[in-house]
Amino acid sequence: MLILAILGWVLLALGLAGTLYMVAAAIVFLRFMSRQTKPAPSTQAITLLKPLHGAEPRLLENLASFLTQDHAGSIQLLCGVQRADDPAIAAVEALRALYPNVTIDLVVDTAFHGANRKISNLINMMAKARHPVLVLSDSDIVATPDYLSRVLAALDAQDVGATTCLYFGRGDAGFWSRLGAAGLSYQFLPGAVFGVALGLARPCMGSTIAIRRETLDRIGGFARFADVLADDYAIGEAVHALGQKVAVPPMLVTHASAERNFDELWRHELRWGATVRAVVPGAYVESVIGMPFPLALLGAAFVQAHLAGLTIVMLSLVVRVLVTLTVDRRTGAPAMPLWLLPVRDCLTFAIFVASFFAASVDWRGQRLRMYNDGRVLADPEISA
């Protein structure tokens, strides 16, 4: 009993520290986003790289957002799939009909170059890329009209080798997708901004990687990352190894979540958590400080609902609500009702714990065995 009581007070102390951290994160978030300026439209010729896999709920709309840009230069939208019957092809054809004056190319190539299918897709696509500036983003990302002007302005800054973007969530497939979107908006985003603004993290994310073709060639091209699960992070680290920075401008894009049930949400978030744990284990362990409510709730249970424990639980929940409202006010797109916040926070904590026991992950129906250096190998012996 004494050991449980001690553990309870330790968890409550962590919950209180996490509550103070969330207050600081909200302040940093507001200050970081207030630095926005609107640059003039760029005249650079760019290729937008869109590796596709399947038909997401609003895929056509997501893709179209990259073609309604305040951009004065040439744009090539280059899409790629690895199956001739991929339903994403229909969205590309519909996009061509809607934007007949835009260069929209599609590569259909079944070749695989490693365990990472997205990277294989990109390798297949690169032969058709026309322009010297590449802007890669996942198919579930939605851009605002000033997206390219902001991204390219950041890329043109001194000593910058690539640009990436922070993002918030939008649920497109019902309840579970909204719960997933909430994890991005209310857990990932405040922590990511805090890390970037204070120089504690140097992310590079699949939401956007804008890079010059010559820089990509210098880091070995996409082929270098064919067996890396966290390809976006690895690309960023390779850019840093050249002595260049990955810029993170004060702007947000939308991540469209599409999980249709609990199993899809669990697998997706477990893959994400296990990936981060594999590439930055120390920072991942420290990220538990951003989960004050479940920490305090668990601690209060161990100290048998002591008044001080219950007070910390309530304080952590109030602060989490305030952080959520702060993010919602900035994005203008609440991810879920506030009453679900305790459920979302407890799910985040459960996935955090489970990620330490994950030796393999599911990615688009493929089971991948993970290694501590961030590499993955397809393992047909592991059932999906």
SEZAPA-409031 format. One line per field, with one value per residue (C-alpha): residue number from 1; residue in one letter; x, y, z. Coordinates in pm, 1 decimal, decimal comma. Layout:
REM residues N
n: [NUM  ...]
res: [A  ...]
east: [X  ...]
north: [Y  ...]
up: [Z  ...]
END
This chain:
REM residues 384
n: [1  2  3  4  5  6  7  8  9  10  11  12  13  14  15  16  17  18  19  20  21  22  23  24  25  26  27  28  29  30  31  32  33  34  35  36  37  38  39  40  41  42  43  44  45  46  47  48  49  50  51  52  53  54  55  56  57  58  59  60  61  62  63  64  65  66  67  68  69  70  71  72  73  74  75  76  77  78  79  80  81  82  83  84  85  86  87  88  89  90  91  92  93  94  95  96  97  98  99  100  101  102  103  104  105  106  107  108  109  110  111  112  113  114  115  116  117  118  119  120  121  122  123  124  125  126  127  128  129  130  131  132  133  134  135  136  137  138  139  140  141  142  143  144  145  146  147  148  149  150  151  152  153  154  155  156  157  158  159  160  161  162  163  164  165  166  167  168  169  170  171  172  173  174  175  176  177  178  179  180  181  182  183  184  185  186  187  188  189  190  191  192  193  194  195  196  197  198  199  200  201  202  203  204  205  206  207  208  209  210  211  212  213  214  215  216  217  218  219  220  221  222  223  224  225  226  227  228  229  230  231  232  233  234  235  236  237  238  239  240  241  242  243  244  245  246  247  248  249  250  251  252  253  254  255  256  257  258  259  260  261  262  263  264  265  266  267  268  269  270  271  272  273  274  275  276  277  278  279  280  281  282  283  284  285  286  287  288  289  290  291  292  293  294  295  296  297  298  299  300  301  302  303  304  305  306  307  308  309  310  311  312  313  314  315  316  317  318  319  320  321  322  323  324  325  326  327  328  329  330  331  332  333  334  335  336  337  338  339  340  341  342  343  344  345  346  347  348  349  350  351  352  353  354  355  356  357  358  359  360  361  362  363  364  365  366  367  368  369  370  371  372  373  374  375  376  377  378  379  380  381  382  383  384]
res: [M  L  I  L  A  I  L  G  W  V  L  L  A  L  G  L  A  G  T  L  Y  M  V  A  A  A  I  V  F  L  R  F  M  S  R  Q  T  K  P  A  P  S  T  Q  A  I  T  L  L  K  P  L  H  G  A  E  P  R  L  L  E  N  L  A  S  F  L  T  Q  D  H  A  G  S  I  Q  L  L  C  G  V  Q  R  A  D  D  P  A  I  A  A  V  E  A  L  R  A  L  Y  P  N  V  T  I  D  L  V  V  D  T  A  F  H  G  A  N  R  K  I  S  N  L  I  N  M  M  A  K  A  R  H  P  V  L  V  L  S  D  S  D  I  V  A  T  P  D  Y  L  S  R  V  L  A  A  L  D  A  Q  D  V  G  A  T  T  C  L  Y  F  G  R  G  D  A  G  F  W  S  R  L  G  A  A  G  L  S  Y  Q  F  L  P  G  A  V  F  G  V  A  L  G  L  A  R  P  C  M  G  S  T  I  A  I  R  R  E  T  L  D  R  I  G  G  F  A  R  F  A  D  V  L  A  D  D  Y  A  I  G  E  A  V  H  A  L  G  Q  K  V  A  V  P  P  M  L  V  T  H  A  S  A  E  R  N  F  D  E  L  W  R  H  E  L  R  W  G  A  T  V  R  A  V  V  P  G  A  Y  V  E  S  V  I  G  M  P  F  P  L  A  L  L  G  A  A  F  V  Q  A  H  L  A  G  L  T  I  V  M  L  S  L  V  V  R  V  L  V  T  L  T  V  D  R  R  T  G  A  P  A  M  P  L  W  L  L  P  V  R  D  C  L  T  F  A  I  F  V  A  S  F  F  A  A  S  V  D  W  R  G  Q  R  L  R  M  Y  N  D  G  R  V  L  A  D  P  E  I  S  A]
east: [0,0  283,8  443,0  113,3  67,3  417,3  350,7  23,6  187,9  458,7  189,6  4,8  325,8  375,4  13,3  64,7  387,2  208,3  -72,2  178,8  344,8  12,3  -39,0  305,7  234,6  -86,6  99,0  379,9  125,7  -47,9  279,8  417,7  108,6  96,4  422,3  241,7  309,3  177,1  453,9  402,5  308,8  614,3  706,0  902,9  812,1  718,3  615,7  360,7  425,0  120,6  175,4  -174,9  -319,5  -693,4  -986,2  -1015,8  -1353,4  -1267,0  -965,0  -1075,3  -1133,7  -800,9  -609,1  -796,9  -689,3  -333,2  -446,2  -632,4  -316,9  -197,8  99,8  245,7  470,3  411,8  259,0  275,9  63,2  228,6  30,6  139,4  -26,7  105,2  -200,7  -381,8  -713,1  -640,5  -963,5  -756,3  -715,8  -1080,2  -1010,8  -715,3  -926,6  -1201,2  -939,5  -817,5  -1173,8  -1213,2  -874,9  -805,9  -544,6  -329,7  -59,7  -178,9  26,7  -32,7  224,8  99,8  392,4  385,4  759,5  866,2  1205,9  1187,8  951,2  823,8  556,6  512,1  881,5  860,4  575,1  781,0  1081,0  855,2  712,8  1036,7  1111,7  807,6  886,7  941,9  1048,5  1347,6  1140,9  948,2  664,4  572,2  263,5  44,5  -288,0  -482,3  -347,6  -557,9  -395,8  -509,2  -473,5  -157,7  5,9  262,1  360,3  434,0  610,8  830,4  914,1  1042,2  1238,9  1410,9  1547,7  1921,2  2059,3  1721,4  1728,8  1364,8  1034,5  774,0  432,6  246,6  -110,9  -441,4  -701,6  -1033,5  -1242,6  -1391,2  -1527,7  -1746,8  -1690,4  -1359,7  -1200,9  -1305,1  -1145,4  -829,1  -839,8  -871,9  -549,0  -371,2  -527,2  -519,0  -223,6  20,8  -11,6  49,7  345,6  494,9  468,8  625,4  918,7  973,5  937,4  1182,0  1429,6  1368,3  1264,5  1348,1  1062,5  1016,6  665,5  471,1  223,8  473,5  832,1  934,4  1284,5  1493,6  1570,9  1943,8  1915,5  1721,0  1991,0  2261,2  2097,3  2070,3  1723,4  1416,4  1592,1  1795,8  1477,1  1321,7  1341,0  1273,5  929,5  974,2  1085,1  983,5  1191,0  1485,8  1472,3  1486,2  1784,3  1964,3  1906,9  2045,7  2350,8  2424,8  2446,8  2106,3  1786,9  1432,7  1213,8  879,7  687,1  401,3  124,6  -105,9  -243,5  -531,6  -485,2  -797,7  -841,4  -1033,7  -1042,3  -1377,2  -1361,8  -1167,4  -937,5  -823,4  -767,0  -570,9  -349,4  -282,9  -192,3  6,3  213,5  270,8  364,5  593,7  763,9  838,5  954,8  1196,8  1357,3  1361,5  1317,4  1423,9  1189,7  909,1  941,4  943,1  624,8  424,8  436,5  182,0  -76,2  -160,5  -520,8  -467,9  -154,8  -344,0  -646,8  -432,9  -242,9  -567,0  -682,1  -363,4  -393,8  -759,0  -918,6  -726,4  -856,4  -526,4  -531,0  -884,6  -792,4  -503,0  -729,6  -983,9  -714,8  -557,5  -893,3  -977,1  -641,2  -684,9  -1022,5  -865,2  -588,7  -850,1  -1050,0  -730,0  -649,4  -1009,4  -1013,0  -697,6  -798,2  -1169,2  -1240,7  -1327,0  -1232,3  -1480,7  -1719,1  -1547,3  -1712,2  -1504,6  -1175,2  -1120,6  -1180,3  -937,0  -668,1  -699,6  -678,4  -360,6  -206,4  -309,6  -145,8  165,5  201,9  121,9  379,1  663,6  553,1  505,3  767,4  574,5  316,5  37,6  63,1  -199,0  -254,9  116,4  279,8  623,4  882,9  1055,1  1420,3  1572,6  1750,0  1417,6  1436,8  1149,7  1121,2  806,5  745,2  497,5  518,5  338,5  -35,9  -202,8]
north: [0,0  238,7  177,2  248,4  566,5  685,6  606,0  795,0  1109,2  1086,2  1068,4  1360,7  1562,3  1482,3  1577,9  1912,2  1973,6  1878,9  2121,6  2405,5  2290,9  2306,1  2665,1  2753,5  2567,7  2766,2  3095,9  2991,8  2875,4  3214,7  3404,6  3178,1  3207,5  3587,2  3611,9  3549,9  3782,1  3748,3  3736,6  3827,8  3542,5  3354,1  3326,2  3001,8  2700,4  2415,0  2052,0  1941,0  1575,0  1375,1  1003,6  850,6  528,9  470,1  709,2  912,2  1072,5  1418,3  1339,8  1551,2  1852,0  1800,9  1789,5  2085,7  2306,4  2295,5  2432,8  2739,0  2917,2  3278,1  3174,6  3352,3  3073,6  2747,6  2458,4  2090,7  1859,5  1517,8  1229,6  868,7  534,7  180,4  -4,6  40,2  -7,3  235,3  433,4  749,8  761,2  867,7  1172,9  1269,1  1239,7  1450,6  1708,5  1726,7  1798,3  2074,2  2237,0  2182,4  2461,3  2315,0  2056,1  1745,4  1432,8  1081,0  803,2  445,1  219,0  -108,4  -111,4  -137,4  -18,7  -102,5  -154,9  203,7  205,4  581,7  628,9  366,6  565,9  886,1  719,2  607,1  957,6  1154,0  1084,3  1298,3  1589,4  1896,4  2178,7  2255,5  2316,4  2021,1  2048,4  1709,0  1661,1  1371,1  1313,4  1397,0  1753,2  2058,9  2391,8  2752,4  2988,0  3149,1  2812,5  2820,9  3183,6  3117,9  2787,0  2918,9  3239,9  3025,9  2806,6  3114,1  3225,0  3200,0  2855,7  2687,3  2354,2  2254,2  2380,2  2187,5  2277,0  2225,2  2104,2  2055,8  1784,0  1754,2  1438,2  1328,5  981,3  1012,0  980,0  794,3  1021,0  1323,0  1166,0  1116,8  1475,6  1594,7  1416,7  1618,5  1952,8  1934,7  1707,6  1712,9  2077,0  2262,1  2036,4  2069,8  2449,6  2457,2  2246,8  2446,9  2790,7  2713,7  2529,2  2198,3  2011,4  2021,3  1840,8  1757,6  1628,8  1467,8  1754,0  1945,3  1904,2  2179,6  2116,5  2212,8  1927,6  1988,8  1954,3  1630,9  1498,0  1594,3  1390,1  1084,1  1129,3  943,6  609,6  669,5  640,8  334,5  125,1  403,1  430,8  789,9  907,0  1268,1  1292,9  1120,7  1365,9  1653,4  1501,8  1456,1  1823,9  1922,4  1705,9  1933,1  2228,2  2361,3  2417,0  2289,5  2597,5  2578,5  2897,8  3016,2  2870,7  2569,8  2322,9  2082,1  1708,9  1520,6  1217,5  925,6  651,2  472,1  268,9  220,5  -43,4  189,2  472,3  253,4  107,7  449,5  621,5  324,2  332,0  703,3  668,1  369,8  550,5  858,9  638,3  461,6  775,0  1012,2  790,1  1047,3  1317,9  1064,1  958,4  1323,7  1386,5  1220,0  1557,1  1672,6  1425,8  1584,4  1469,3  1090,5  1116,5  1300,9  1072,1  761,4  922,5  1015,6  654,7  534,6  781,2  685,7  1010,3  1235,1  1594,0  1726,3  1457,7  1540,6  1908,7  1838,5  1624,6  1906,0  2168,1  1959,8  1913,3  2285,0  2374,6  2114,7  2267,9  2614,7  2486,0  2322,2  2644,9  2835,2  2602,1  2606,5  2985,6  2995,1  2721,9  2805,7  2433,1  2247,1  1882,4  1735,8  1830,7  1938,4  1663,8  1406,6  1564,3  1334,9  1032,0  1163,5  1233,3  888,4  726,0  926,0  794,8  434,6  452,9  608,4  310,8  54,1  203,1  77,6  -279,8  -247,8  -438,4  -407,4  -171,2  -184,4  56,1  48,6  -324,0  -403,8  -532,2  -383,4  -494,9  -199,4  -156,1  90,6  288,5  377,8  118,2  -111,9  -437,9  -599,0  -916,6  -1157,8  -1384,5  -1129,8  -1134,0  -799,7]
up: [0,0  82,8  -256,2  -432,4  -229,2  -319,9  -685,5  -661,8  -529,8  -795,4  -1064,8  -907,1  -903,6  -1272,0  -1336,8  -1165,8  -1357,5  -1677,7  -1598,5  -1562,9  -1885,2  -2071,0  -1951,8  -2086,7  -2411,6  -2467,6  -2416,4  -2650,0  -2908,3  -2913,6  -2938,8  -3211,5  -3428,4  -3385,0  -3583,5  -3911,8  -4201,1  -4554,4  -4817,0  -5181,8  -5419,6  -5542,0  -5910,1  -5867,6  -6079,5  -5846,5  -5858,0  -5600,4  -5513,9  -5403,2  -5337,2  -5323,1  -5184,3  -5189,4  -5188,4  -4869,2  -4785,7  -4927,6  -5143,8  -5440,5  -5216,3  -5039,9  -5367,9  -5513,8  -5222,3  -5359,6  -5696,7  -5567,7  -5457,1  -5457,6  -5667,5  -5969,2  -6098,9  -6283,1  -6089,7  -6174,9  -5963,7  -5984,4  -5836,7  -5804,8  -5731,9  -5728,1  -5855,6  -6184,5  -6003,3  -5717,3  -5651,9  -5604,3  -5983,9  -6017,2  -5799,1  -6019,2  -6334,0  -6175,4  -6079,8  -6439,7  -6552,5  -6293,5  -6369,0  -6741,2  -6751,8  -6474,8  -6539,8  -6354,7  -6416,3  -6289,0  -6253,1  -6218,9  -6134,2  -5939,0  -5861,2  -5496,6  -5378,8  -5007,5  -4715,0  -4720,3  -4991,2  -4984,6  -5062,2  -5336,7  -5486,0  -5473,3  -5635,6  -5920,3  -5957,1  -5967,5  -6335,0  -6423,6  -6188,0  -6404,7  -6173,7  -5947,2  -5633,1  -5490,3  -5238,8  -5096,7  -4881,4  -4775,6  -4949,9  -4633,0  -4607,0  -4692,0  -4780,9  -4749,6  -5052,2  -4907,3  -4838,5  -5120,7  -5068,5  -4699,3  -4755,6  -5037,0  -4849,3  -4561,8  -4803,3  -4950,1  -4612,6  -4546,4  -4455,4  -4503,7  -4686,8  -4639,6  -4503,5  -4308,7  -4161,7  -3835,9  -3857,7  -3678,7  -3723,3  -3904,5  -3877,8  -4210,9  -4132,9  -3826,5  -3452,8  -3447,0  -3704,7  -3497,9  -3193,1  -3398,9  -3520,7  -3161,8  -3072,0  -3339,7  -3249,8  -2871,9  -2794,6  -3084,0  -3194,7  -2863,4  -2786,4  -3134,6  -3130,4  -2783,4  -2901,4  -3220,1  -3062,7  -2781,1  -3002,1  -2824,3  -3139,2  -3508,0  -3680,7  -4044,8  -4116,0  -4396,4  -4383,4  -4597,7  -4707,4  -4947,6  -5079,0  -5378,8  -5610,6  -5578,8  -5199,7  -5235,3  -5466,1  -5214,3  -4938,5  -5163,8  -5310,3  -5188,7  -5241,7  -4927,5  -4718,3  -4883,4  -4563,5  -4312,7  -4154,7  -4031,0  -4373,9  -4310,8  -3993,0  -4164,8  -4455,4  -4207,2  -4027,7  -4359,8  -4441,4  -4101,6  -4171,7  -4467,6  -4227,3  -4331,7  -4135,2  -4172,1  -4137,3  -3954,4  -4037,4  -3810,4  -4024,0  -4007,2  -4257,2  -4199,9  -4152,6  -4260,2  -4034,3  -4184,5  -3919,3  -3943,7  -3623,9  -3302,2  -3451,6  -3731,5  -3486,4  -3246,1  -3520,5  -3673,1  -3348,6  -3220,8  -3540,6  -3497,9  -3130,3  -3185,0  -3472,4  -3263,0  -2976,1  -3211,7  -3360,1  -3058,6  -2751,6  -2494,4  -2620,7  -2648,6  -2285,2  -2180,2  -2378,6  -2101,8  -1925,8  -2182,4  -2046,6  -1709,3  -1676,0  -1704,6  -1488,6  -1217,0  -1247,9  -1204,9  -917,8  -739,8  -763,0  -593,9  -305,0  -255,0  -374,4  -136,4  -150,2  -283,7  -550,5  -659,9  -671,7  -907,1  -1126,3  -1158,9  -1216,9  -1493,2  -1661,8  -1645,9  -1799,4  -2073,7  -2157,8  -2177,4  -2405,6  -2627,5  -2652,8  -2732,8  -3022,2  -3147,0  -3148,4  -3361,6  -3607,7  -3619,9  -3650,1  -3326,5  -3370,5  -3120,6  -2836,9  -2515,2  -2310,3  -2497,6  -2391,1  -2087,5  -2310,7  -2571,0  -2311,0  -2154,8  -2498,5  -2568,3  -2246,9  -2323,1  -2666,7  -2512,6  -2277,2  -2549,4  -2787,0  -2565,7  -2632,7  -3010,3  -3208,6  -3533,3  -3678,6  -3934,9  -4227,4  -4502,6  -4460,7  -4447,1  -4128,2  -4066,1  -3813,5  -3647,2  -3554,8  -3309,9  -3581,0  -3744,7  -4022,5  -4103,1  -4294,2  -4427,3  -4229,4  -4392,3  -4088,5  -3873,1  -3925,1  -3980,3]
END
